[in-house]
Amino acid sequence: MSVSDADIAGSVELFGPIGDITTRKMMGGLCLYADGTIFAILHSDGTPYLKAQGADMIAKLEEMGGTRWTYSREGKPPTSMPYWSLPDAALDDAELACDLARETLKDLR
C-alpha cells in the first residue's frame, strides 16, 4: 500500500503554515520536510508521525496519546524508530499540529 495523493495533499495542507513543505515518497510512505529538514512521515496507512528527539517533546507526544512507530521483520525483534504518531487532538486541529511540528523542528535543527 502506498500513500494516496489525497493523503499527501492533506498532510501538506495540515502542516503548510509552518513554512516551505516539501515531500518525498519512500518505501510506500512519505517524508515531509520543512525548509529541508525532515520533521514528519506519513505512513502508508495514512498515519502521520512526527520525528522527535528531545525528551520533553517525546514526553509531550506520549502524554497526548502519541505512540512510537515500531516495525518488525520476520525472525527479528521489533525496531523502534524516532517517530511518534500525531495525537488525535492534532489530526483535526491544524494550529495544534503545526505547534507540535514547530516544537519538533526546534529539537531537530
ABEGO torsion letter per residue (X at the ends): XBBBAAAAAAAAAAAAAAEBBBBBBBGGBBBBBBGGBBABBBBAAGBBBBBBABAAAAAAAAAAGBBBBBBBBBGBBBBBBABBBBBAAAAABAAAAAAAAAAAAAAAX
